[in-house]
């Protein structure tokens, strides 16, 4: 099982995430490319909150395809192009993910498509059966 690392020798988390996560030897790991608010049929969700929810749903679908779940997430990188959306992103993240693992939010001047409101990349690890082809 992945292990949360917390220490008072570093600043406390600023939100609902862990300072670090340890992945045990022999774990199957999965690196999920940045997911955006585009539905499987290629439709872009119009609202900021809807895009954030859809990006998380895409992450969860990829985890499921690899025989993993959100409990196996060890690291999240969220990329947000508008400073005003950071608070909303954190609300959506907390609702969709619950207690997070290691987590970073990066504010950028734009994403590959100017209509995208968030991009979420995830790393996951699981002991036991391998992901695809188990």
C-alpha positions in Angstrom: 0.0 0.0 0.0 1.2 3.5 -0.8 2.3 5.4 2.3 1.6 9.0 3.1 4.6 11.0 4.3 4.1 14.0 6.7 6.7 15.9 8.7 6.7 19.0 10.8 10.2 19.7 9.5 8.6 21.1 6.3 5.7 23.5 5.9 2.2 22.0 6.5 0.0 21.5 3.4 -1.9 24.6 2.2 -4.9 22.5 1.3 -6.2 18.9 1.5 -3.1 17.1 0.2 -0.2 15.1 1.5 3.4 16.4 1.7 4.6 13.3 0.0 3.7 9.7 -0.9 6.0 6.6 -0.8 5.4 3.9 -3.4 6.5 0.5 -2.2 9.0 -1.7 -4.2 7.3 -3.8 -6.8 4.2 -1.6 -7.3 2.7 -1.3 -10.8 2.9 2.4 -11.7 0.7 4.4 -14.1 1.4 7.9 -15.5 -1.7 9.5 -16.9 -1.2 12.2 -19.5 -2.9 15.6 -18.9 -6.6 15.3 -19.1 -8.9 18.2 -20.0 -12.6 18.9 -20.0 -13.3 17.1 -23.2 -15.9 14.3 -23.2 -15.1 10.9 -24.8 -17.1 12.0 -27.9 -14.8 15.0 -28.4 -17.2 17.6 -27.0 -15.7 20.3 -24.9 -17.7 21.1 -21.8 -18.4 24.8 -21.7 -18.4 25.8 -18.0 -15.2 25.9 -16.0 -16.6 23.7 -13.2 -17.9 21.2 -15.8 -14.5 21.0 -17.5 -12.8 20.3 -14.2 -15.3 17.6 -13.4 -14.9 16.1 -16.8 -11.1 16.1 -16.6 -11.4 14.1 -13.3 -13.9 11.7 -14.9 -11.4 11.1 -17.7 -8.6 10.4 -15.1 -10.9 8.0 -13.3 -11.8 6.2 -16.6 -8.1 5.7 -17.4 -7.4 4.4 -13.8 -10.2 1.9 -14.2 -8.9 0.8 -17.6 -5.6 0.0 -15.7 -7.4 -1.9 -12.9 -6.8 1.0 -10.5 -8.9 3.5 -8.6 -8.6 7.0 -7.2 -7.2 5.4 -4.0 -4.1 4.4 -6.0 -3.3 8.0 -7.0 0.0 9.2 -5.5 0.6 12.5 -7.3 -1.6 15.1 -9.0 -0.4 18.0 -11.2 -3.1 20.4 -12.1 -2.4 23.1 -14.6 -4.8 26.1 -14.5 -4.6 29.1 -16.9 -6.7 31.6 -14.9 -5.8 32.6 -11.3 -9.5 33.2 -10.6 -10.2 29.5 -11.2 -7.7 28.1 -8.7 -10.2 28.2 -5.8 -12.9 26.6 -7.9 -10.4 23.9 -9.0 -9.6 23.1 -5.4 -13.3 22.7 -4.5 -13.9 20.4 -7.5 -10.7 18.4 -6.7 -11.7 18.0 -3.1 -15.2 16.8 -4.1 -14.1 14.5 -6.8 -10.9 13.1 -5.2 -11.5 13.4 -1.4 -8.2 13.3 0.6 -5.5 13.8 -2.0 -2.0 12.5 -2.3 1.0 14.6 -3.2 -0.4 17.5 -5.2 0.8 20.6 -7.1 -1.2 23.3 -8.9 0.6 25.2 -11.6 -0.7 28.5 -12.9 0.2 29.2 -16.5 -0.6 31.8 -19.2 -2.5 29.3 -21.3 -3.0 25.7 -22.3 -2.7 24.1 -25.8 -6.3 25.1 -26.6 -7.3 28.6 -25.2 -10.8 27.2 -24.4 -9.5 24.6 -21.9 -9.8 25.7 -18.2 -7.7 22.9 -16.6 -5.4 20.1 -17.4 -4.8 17.3 -14.9 -1.9 14.8 -15.0 -1.8 11.9 -12.4 0.6 9.3 -11.2 -0.8 6.2 -9.6 0.7 3.0 -8.1 -0.7 -0.3 -7.0 0.7 -3.4 -5.3 -0.5 -6.7 -6.6 -2.0 -7.5 -10.0 -0.4 -5.5 -12.9 -2.4 -3.0 -14.8 -3.2 -3.9 -18.4 -3.0 -7.5 -19.3 -3.2 -8.9 -15.8 
